Amino acid sequence: MTAAARLLALPVLLLPLAAAAQTPPNAAPEATLQACFAELQPAARAAGVTPETWQRHTAGLTALPDVLDKLDQQPEFRTPIWDYLAALVDDERVAQGLAMLEQHRLVLDEVAQRHGVDPATVVAVWGVESDFGQTFGKYPLVQALGTLSCQGRRQTFFRGELFAALRILQAGHVAPERLVGSWAGAFGHTQFMPTTYERLAVDFDGDGRRDLIDSVPDALASTANFLTRAGWKDGLPWGFEVRLPAGFSTEGQGRRVRQPMARWRELGLRRADGSPLPELEQPAGLMTPAGARGPAFLVLKNFDAIYSYNAAESYGLAIAHLADRLRGGGPFVTPWPTDDAGLSRAERRELQQLLAGRGHDIGTIDGLLGERSRAAIRAERQRLFGERTPDGRAGQKLLRTLRAEALLPAPDSAAPASPDMPISQ
């Protein structure tokens, strides 16, 4: 799974290594990391990493400072949920997901038969995690995990992942040059962390390797195996959107506060389309990720299984909603409580084009709003809306305003000369 919000659920561990601490402050990055690795090698050997493997894959590595910057900037926790879902569950991704369902139908049907997870849910994880294999990540895993094992927070956690990554290489499941992924160590089509790979990855294509990078069948089956082991029950919903009665208080409610469906009916809740709640034996919790004014959901145990893939409710909701859309469902009925909704990926690309048209250097127009795009957004929000400290957020208001400006004629352009004025001076 992604090196994403589930990492933030772990306790903060600050365990600087003695050798690293003794390294002079002006030491080269390579020397600092190598001093740390010298301290780590005995623990790696005790964890099953041979000296040969350790030397081969850690010699000469330098730290990657930007992974430390990303450690506390997880979008699942920092991004408004309407922005997060607008980009992850858009018409473009639904169309791609439907194509993947058709292309891999035989494999997905067999995965469902063996592991008991429906094709739409598996494909939804695939779409959110790597955009169906289009974005694996750019970081060499050993180098990224080595950096996080020696610097920053949660070093003990990342050391376990580093040792697992080295064991994967040692066993020959993945070629070293192919073990590239997210900044925090997740890799493959459905972004497993190395220790999760060791526990749950499946050799579905029967080639003797559990390959989540170059084997789509292995990746899809491994995802289904993860969800089943996390408690997924075939044939049951993850939950559904509901309509709250007028004046209903959500105080004290939450995903973990479960009540029988009959009790929710007594309290006046109905499906979002106005129909009665289904007759289900499982208790459900009420989740209101944007408060009582936004969409509300009753969630069951299958939502917990999705949540365990990446411990953030916004992430779980993105997977669940995308799966519903792939089954033919529509957008949420209740709008998000904002007057400035988020942008789909196509709208983000359009915004980047408009920013570039105003002379901003934003790099590649790809719908990924990196620092250059956000710097341009801050400048435009300040110019257009007079914001003193713009935050770089892209929303519908900015897009509509830039669209309108792009349609206006340029100053003094194409205006016919007055008959009372000479053509030239």
N, C-alpha and C positions, 0 to 999 in steps of 0.2 A: 504494500500500500504506500501511498505517498509519504514522504517524510513530512508529514503534515501535522494536523493539530493533535493527533494522539500522543505525540511527543510531549506536548505541553501539559498533559495530565500527569506526567511523571514528577517526582520530587526534585527540587533543585539540589544539585550536587556540585560542589566546588572542591575539587580535589587536585590541586596543582601538584605536579611531580617535582620531586626534590631536584633532580638533575636539571629540569627545565627552569626551575626557580633560580638555580645557581648560574644559569647562562647569563652573561653580561647583557644589559638592556640594549646595547647597540649591536648585538650579534646578528649575523645574517639570518634570514628566515629559515634557510636550510639547516643551519647549525642548531637553531632553537628547536625545530621539529625533530632533528636527529637525536638531540639530547633526550628529548621526551621518549622517542622510540627505544633508546638504549634502556630506559627504565621499564618500558612496557614489554620488552621481549620475553622475560621469564614468564610473565602472566600469559602471553600469547602461546608460549610453548606448553604451559600447563593446560591451555584451552584447546590443544590439539593442532596448533600451527607449527609445522616443522621449521627448524632454523633455515633450511634452504628456501622454503616458501617465504618466510619473513624477509630474508635478505633480498630475494629476487624482487619483491613487490614494494619494499619500503626504502631501499637504498636510494639516496639522492632526492627524495621527495621534499618539496617545500610546502609551506602552509598556503591555504587559500583563504585570504582574509574575508572575502565577500560572503562565505558561508556563515561566518559569525554574525554578519549584519542581518542575515535572513532568519536567524534563529528565533528572534522575537517579533517577526513581521509576518506571521501566518495570516493569509487572507481570510480564512474561515472565522477568525476572531476580530479582525480589524476592519473588514469591509462591511458596509451595510448589506443586510441580507438581500435586499432587492437588487443591488448591484451584483452581488455574488451569483445569484440564481439567473439573472438576466444574461450573463455571459456563459454560464454553464449549461443552461437548459433553454436553448433558443431553437428556432425553426431549422437552422442549418444543422445543428447537432442531431435533432430528431430525424431529419432526412438522411444523414449519414448513418445513424443507428439503424434505421429501417433497411438501408442497403446492406449493412453488416449482418443483420438478422437473416436476410435472404442469402447472402454470399456464403455464410457459415452455418446454414440451417442444419445440415447433417451432423456436424460436430456438436452444435448446441443442443440438438435433440438427444444425442447420446450422452452429453454431459448432464442434461436434465435427468435422464434415466438413471445414470450412475450415482449422481450426487444430490438429486432432489431440489435443484434450484432452476427456476424457469429461465428461458433464454433472454427475455427482456431485462430481467434484473442483472444477469451476468453482463450483457452488452452495455447496460447503463453504467456499471462500474468501469468497464473498458473505456467508454466514451469520456467519462469525467476524469479518469486517471491519466490517460495518455492521448486523448482525442483519437482513439482507435489506432494507436501505434504511431501517430505522427509526432508526438512530443515526449520522448523518453527522458529528456534531461541532458545536460551537457557536461556534468561533472564526473571525472574519473572517481569511482567510488572509494578506492583505497585512499586516494589523496584527500578527498573530502572528509571521509570518516576519520582519517588520521589527524586532520586538523581539529575536528570536533572532539576527538579523544584527548587532545592535549591542551586545548584552549577553550575558554568560555564555560558555559554551564553544562550540566548533565554529562560530564565526561565519562562517568562509569557506564552509563547507558550506551554511549557511542563506542566505547571500547569493546563492549560485547558485540555490537554490530560490525565493528572493524574485524574482530577475530572471525566472525561468521563469514564475512566477505572473503577473507583469506582462505578459509576452509572450502568455500565454494570453488575458488580458483584452484586450490590444491587438488580437489576431487575431479577437476576437468569438466565441470558442467558448463562453464562459460569461458570463452577465450578472454585473456586479460584485456585486450584492446576493445572488447565488446562490453565490458562491465562498466558502463557509463550510465548515470541516472541523475536523480535529483540531488540538490545540495546536501540533503541529510541522509542519503544512502539508499533511497528506494529506487528500484530498477524494474525494467521490463514493461510489457504491455499493460499490466494491471498493478505495477508499482508495489512490489513486495519489498519490505525491509529484509536484510539478509537472514536474521534469526527467524523471521516468519517463513521465508523460503525454506529454510532447513526443516521446519516443522510441518509445512503444509503444501509445498509445491508437489505437483503431480507430473509424472512422465506419461502423458496421455497418448502421445503418438508412438510410443513403444521403441524409441531409438536408443534407450539406455541413458538418456540425459534428461534432467528436468530443466528445460530451457525456456525461460519466460521472455527472452529477448527475440529469438529467431523462430519460435514455434508458437503460433497463435493457439493451436489446440491445447498445448501445455498450459498456456497462460489462462485460457478460459476455464479449463477444468480445475486449475489451482484456485482460481477465484471462487468457483462453486464449492470446492472443498473447504475453503476458508469459511464461507458463509454457513455451510452446514455444521461445521465444527463450532461455530459461534452461536448456534441455536436456531438457524433458519428452519421453518416448518413449511414444507411444500403444501400448496393449496390454500394457505392463509394469506390475507393481505398484510402489508406493512402497517396500514392505517388508512386514513382518508380525511379529506377536508370536511369540516363541520361548520354549522351555523350556530352561533351562540344566541341564546334568548336575550332580549333587551334587559340591560341592567345587570347582566351576569358578571360576577366578580371572579377574576382569575387568580386572586391572591391565594397563595398556598398551593396552587396547582403546578404541575410540571410533568415532564416525561416519566419520571419515576414514581409519581403519585398515582397508582393504579386503582381503578374502581371498576366494578362489573358494568357491562354495557347497559344492563337494566337500570342501574343507578343513573347513568348519563341520560337515559331516556326520561327518567323521572325528573331530572333537573332541566329538561326542556331542550336539550341539544338535538339537532337534526343534521342529516347530510347537507352539504353545501347547496345542493339543488332543491332542498326542501323535503326530500323523502325521509322516511323514518330510518333510524340507525339499524344496522343489520343485527340479526340474531346470532351473536357470537359468544362462546363461552369464555374466551380469554378476556381478562381485564385489560383496560386501556388507560393510558395517561393523556392528559390534555397538554398540548404543546402550542404555545403562542409566541413564536420567535420574534414578532414585532409588536407584541402587546395585544390587548383585547381588541384594538381597532383594526388589526391586520388579519390575515388568514389564520385560522385556528385548525388544529389537527388532533384527532384521537389516534394515538400510536400504540401498536401492539408489539409483541416480542420480536417479530421479524424486523421491525425498525431497529431494535437493539442490536441485531446481527449486523445490519448495515453500519450502524454507529460504531461498532467495534472495529470496523475496517479503518476508521479514521475518526477519532473521538471529538467530533464537532457536530452539533445538531444541524447547522446549515449544510454541512457536507452530506449528512445522512438524508436530509430533505432533498438535496439536489439529485442524489442517486434514485431515491424513491420516486420523485416527480418525473424524472427522465424515463424511468421504467414504465410509469403509467402512460406517459405520452407515446412510448413505443407500442403500447397495447391499444392505442387509439384514443386515449383520454385527452382532454383539453387543458388549457391553462387553469390556474386557480381562479375560483369564482370571486372571492373577496380580493379587492385590490390592496396593494401594500399601502400603508399610511404615510405617503410621501407625495409632495407636489412636484417631485423631480425624479422620475423613475430611472432605473438603470438602462444601460445600453447593451444590445446584443453584440455579438462579435462583428456582424456585418456593419452595424452602426458605429462600432469603434473604428473599423477601417475607414468608414466614411468620415468620421471625425478627424482621423489622422490626415486624410487627404485634404480636408478643409484647412487644417493647421498648416500643412505643408504649403498650401496655396497662399497662405498669409506670410510665407517666408520663414517659418520655423523649421529648424533642422531636427527632424524626429527620427531619422533613420528609416528602416524598412517599414512599409505600411503593411502591418500584419495583424492588427487587432489586439496586439499585446501592448498594453500601455506601460512602457518602461519609463525610466527617469527622464529621458529627453521629451517624450510625449507629455509627461506630467509637468515638466517645466514649462512647456508651451501652453498647457491648459491653465496653469497658474497665471501666466502672463495674460492670457485672453480673459480669464475670469476677472482679473484686476481691471483690465481695460474696459470690458463690457458691463460689468456689474458693480465696479467700484469697490470690490472686496479688498480690504487692507492686507489681510493675511490669507489669501486663497490657499485651499488645501490640495489642489491638484486633482479633485474628483471630477470625473466625466459623467455628465448626466444629460437628460433630454433637453433641459433648458439651454445648455451651452450648444448642443447640436442644432437645435432649432434656430437659435440666434445666428450662428455661423452660416447655416443654410440660407437664411434670409439675406444676410449680408452678401453672400456669394451671388445672389440673384440680382442685386442692385447694380446699375451701370457704374462704371468707374467714374470718378470725378472728372468733369469737363470732357467726357468721351462721347463721340458721335453726335454732339449737339449741333444742329445745322447753324451755319453762320447767318447772322442777321442781315437782311438785304440792305440795311442802312449803314452797315459796317463794311470796310474794305476787307477783302480776303486776306491780304497781307499788309503788314505795316512797312 
